[in-house]
Amino acid sequence: MKCEICNKKLKETFLGKYEGMNLKDEKGKLHWVCPECQDTLNNDKKAILEKIKGK
């Protein structure tokens, strides 16, 4: 999995889960975001989805 904003590979925990957050857009598609991008956008879901749409 890669971050939708910065295209970095997401870290995987020992249980096989990804670090980061996934968001659904209005169409129901999942988008993965790394913790660093979450911090830069202050965990604001609207701002994160706007940034993903802008790409």
N, C-alpha and C positions, 0 to 999 in steps of 0.2 A: 504494500500500500504506500502511496505517496500523498503528501500534502497537496491540496488543490490550489493553494496560494503560492507556496515557494518551491514546490516539486521536490522537497526533501523526502527521503525514505523515512517512514514512521518507525520508531523503535518498537520492538515486540517484547512482551514480558515472557517469563518462563512458562506461563500457561497458554501462550499462543495468542494473547490479546494484544491489541495495539494501544500505545500511549497516544492520547489525543482525544479529539471529540468528533463525533459525526453529527451532521445537521441535515435535515430534510428541507428541500426547497418547496415552493408552492406546488410543484408537479409531483412531489413525493420521491425525488431522486436523492440518494444519500451522498453527502460530500464530507470527506475527511480533512481535518485541520490539525496541524501539529501544535504542541503546547507553546512553542515560541511565537507562532503567529497569533495564537489566542491571547498571549500576554501583550503583544503589540497593539491588538485591537480591543483590549480591556474586556475580553470575554463577552462582547456585545454581539448577540446573534444576528441582529439586523446589519451591523457593519460588516461582519464576516461574510454574510450572503451577498451584500453589495460588492465586496471585494472580489468574490468568486464570479459574480455576473460580469464584472468589468473585464475579466480576462478573455 
